[in-house]
Amino acid sequence: AEIVMAALDKAGLTDGAYTIVSGDHGYYVGEYGLAYGKMMPYDSSTKVPLWISGPGIDGTVEKNLTYVALNIDLAPTFMGIAGLAADPQMDGISLVPYFTDPTTPSVRDNFLVEYHGLYNYVIPGQNCVSDPDKSMCYDAFNCICQDFHNNTYNCLRSISDGVNMEYCEFITGYTEYYDITQDPYQIHNQAIAQAGNPDFDTYSSTISTLMGCQGADCNIQN
């Protein structure tokens, strides 16, 4: 971001302008035994950078911001910068209020993480045996495939005071649960050890709500 800003400043393009820098999800380089891809529900796969600079933005925001920004917030934020109100049916929240006051209360503590596993996709030039339930199988990885049809899931990610967790439901019925405060790398799945936890029913219901909601109805707090 600093390199981008330096280039824009040199070109005289920073006065009165907003600069927004983001990126795609990063590839795994061995995490969780995966040699390639970014298809898992863990923070190392789902987080992306977001850096915003412009008129009226408090330079301390990046240090003090407690609000969770999502990619669905980008469109309402662009509209807010332009002085326009977002359509009530749009998911996401304008981040403009946080530009000047990083202590602005969050309107949501929960959000949906979802993915539909790739399958029946053969990489050109590879000699791996085709399997309709698998994809991205590479000779260089001894034909260990990187994605599968059953890697399809919906997760509840919850972040608030005293809560930092993720609960996932896969199409196979398999579930995962992580207390990320205690397990920041999401290594120890607690779903089996805590089988019967009544909170899981609540989490499952919240996932269903988030999958079907729109607009402000998606802003669910703990």
N, C-alpha and C positions, 0 to 999 in steps of 0.2 A: 504493500500500500504506500509506503514512504517513497519508493521509486516512482510509482505512478504519480503521486502528488508532486514530486520534484520535477518531473517531465511536464506536467500540466502547468505548474507555476512558471517554469521557464518559457513556456509558450504563451503565457499571459491568459490562461483559461480558468484560473481559480477564483478570480474576483466575482463574488455574487453567485458562484456556482456550487452545486452539490456534487460530490464525488462519492460513488457507491461502488465498493469493490467486494466481490464475493467469488465463490469458486464451486467446482463440482466436488462430489464426495471423493475422498482419496482411496487409492487401491490398497488392499492388504499386501503386506510383504512378510508373511509368515504368521501373523496373528491367528490364533485359533486353529493353527495347522493349515490355513488356506494360503495358497501361493499367489492368488490373483482374485480380483473381484472386490465388490463392496456391497454385497447383497444381504448381510446379516443385520439383525435388529440392534446391535450394540452401538454404544456411543461412538466408538472409534470408526464406525461406518456411517452413522447418520449425521454427525456434526459437520458443518461446513463453516468456513470463515465468513464474516460479514463486518465490513468496516465502512463507516459513513463519516464524511467531513463536509462542512458547509456552513453558511451563515446561521448564527445563533446557536450552534452546537457547543455545548459545554465540554471542554476538553477533558473533564474528569469523568465523563459518562462511562467510558470504557472500563474504568476502575470500579465504579460504584453501581453499575446497572445490575439489577437483580431480576429483571424481566427476561423471560425466555422468548427470543425472536425466532420465528419460523419462516420458511419460504413463502407461505401463504400470506405473510405480512408485507411482502414487497410491493404488490400492486396497490393496496390501500395506502402504503407509505408514499409511493410515487404520486398518487392522487393528492395526498395531504400536502406534500411539498408544493404542488401546483395550486393549492388553495381550493381543491375540490373535495366534496364529501363522497366517500365510497358508497356504492350501492349497498343497502341493508342486507341483501342476500349474499354478498361476498363474504367468504371465509377470511379470517385474518383481521388484524388490527393495525391501524396506522401507528408507526413508531415515532411520529413527529412530536407528540407530547413529551417523550423521553429525551429528546434532543436538548431541552433546556432544564429539565428537572428529572434527574435519574432516580429520584425517590418516588416518582409517580407510581401508585399501586398497580400491581398486575391484575388484569381482569380474568386471567386463567392460570390454573396450576397444572392442568392436564391436557395432553395432546396425543393424537393418533400417529403411530408409526406403522406403516403398512407396506407390504411388498408381495408381488406375484412372481413366483419362481419361474425362471426361464427353462424351457425344455424343448426337446426335438429340434435343437439348433446345432448344426455341425459347422465347425470352424473350417473354412476352405484351406486345403493344403495339408490337413492333419490326417493321419492314418488310423486314428482311434476308431474302434468299432462303434457304430451309431447305436444310440439307445433313445427311444422316444421320450423317456422320462428324464433325460439328462441333457446338459448343454455345456459348451465351453470346455471341451476335453482336449488337452494339449499333449502332443508327443513329448515335449520337453519335461512335462510333469508326470511321465509314465502313465499317461491317459487318466490321471486322476481328474475327475470332472469338477468344475467350480460352481455349478448350480444345478438344481433339481426341481422338478415339478412340486415335490412336497415341501420345498423351501418357500412356502407361501404362508404368510402370517399377518395377523393384526395385533398390535401391541398398544398398551396404555403406558405412556411415559408420564410420570408425575413428579413435579418439583415444586416444593414450597418449604416454609419453615418447618424443619423436623421431618420432612418427607423427601426422599430422593430414591425412587424405585422405578422398575419396569416390569410389567407383566405381559406375557405374550401367549397367544393362542395360534397354533399351526393348524392347517387344514386336516392333518392326520389325527388331531385330538391331543397331540403333545403340547405341553405347556412349559413355560420358563418364567421364573420370578427371581429378581435380583434386588437386594438392598444395596444401592450403589454407593451409599455413604460407607458401608462396611466392606463392600466389594467393588471398588471403582473400575476394575477391569472386566467385570462381569464374567468371572471364571466359575463361580460356584452357584449352580442352579438350585434354588431352594424350593422349587415347586413340589418335588416329591417329598422332601423332608417335612414340608408344611401342608401336605395333602389334607383336605378338609378344612383348611383355613377359610372361615366365612367371608373374609375380605375378598377372596378370589371371585366369589359370586358378584360382589359389588364391582370389582374391576371389569369382569366380563360384561356386565350390564353397561358400564360406562363406555366400553369399546363399541358396543352396539349403538349407543347413542351418538358417539362421535362419527361412526360410519354413515349415519343417516341424517346428520344435522346440517344446518347451513346458517351462515351469519352469526349473530350474537348467541344463538342457541348452542354454539360449539364452545363458548367460553365457560368452562366448568371449573369451579374452584373446589378445593378440599374443605 
